Amino acid sequence: MNKITCIITDDEPFASKGLRGYVEKISFFELKGICEDAFQLDKLLEQQAVDLLFLDIQMPHISGIELIKTLAKPPKVIFTTAFEQYALQGFELDVIDYLLKPISFNRFLKAATKARDYFATREEKNNSAIPYIFAKTNGKLEKISFDEILFIEGMENYAAVYLENKKLIIRSTIKALLEKLPAWQFIQTHKSYIVAITRVDSIEGNTLHIGKYQVPISRYQRDEVIDKIIKG
């Protein structure tokens, strides 16, 4: 994956300096500029496109939220602010994360990892050329389109692949299938289950509802699974 290019925008010099130090510790980030306000940022974005903004919300003249709303194709955003009340508004703009000041490096690293995963998934999605696999079932090789899969249940060296209109029993382990399926489209919810993210109809406790089926979520993976399903 290419480095994630980013810009820091904050009207507090101390905050900008701290963020710069954090960004420079992350090997997959490439800092392209530091701005003091939204006007400087807007001008810089006219000169070069970047992948990610570390953006303060409360700034002179125009807020970070107001600026993002004015951009036709804004970069992805990680908001940095001292005010919790903007969190909901921020997430409605589909930001990657929302960091409350003072920001610890551990919390920053978590947001950085989210950004890396987002761009890696997007890159994989753009590069995914073959939307199917061939699997052996009933003595023949059958083509299975990714878009038709609801979920997969592992059974030691076999797996049951639940499709829209049928179920196939194929010779494969869950681990082997997971390596073949695109990460942006599927997620392992339990040691024995892989789910097509867009096929989930509802979430109830530690259970996913997919049509007439119910698929368990491991309690250790619940937060990660739900986060990925909700954000897609």
PyMOL commands that set and color helices and strands:
alter all, ss='L'
color gray80, all
select helices_A, chain A and resi 13-25+38-47+64-70+84-92+105-127+146-148+174-180+197-199+222-231
alter helices_A, ss='H'
color red, helices_A
select strands_A, chain A and resi 4-9+29-35+52-56+76-81+97-100+132-137+140-145+149-155+158-163+167-171+186-190+193-196+202-204+207-210+213-216
alter strands_A, ss='S'
color yellow, strands_A
deselect
rebuild
show_as cartoon
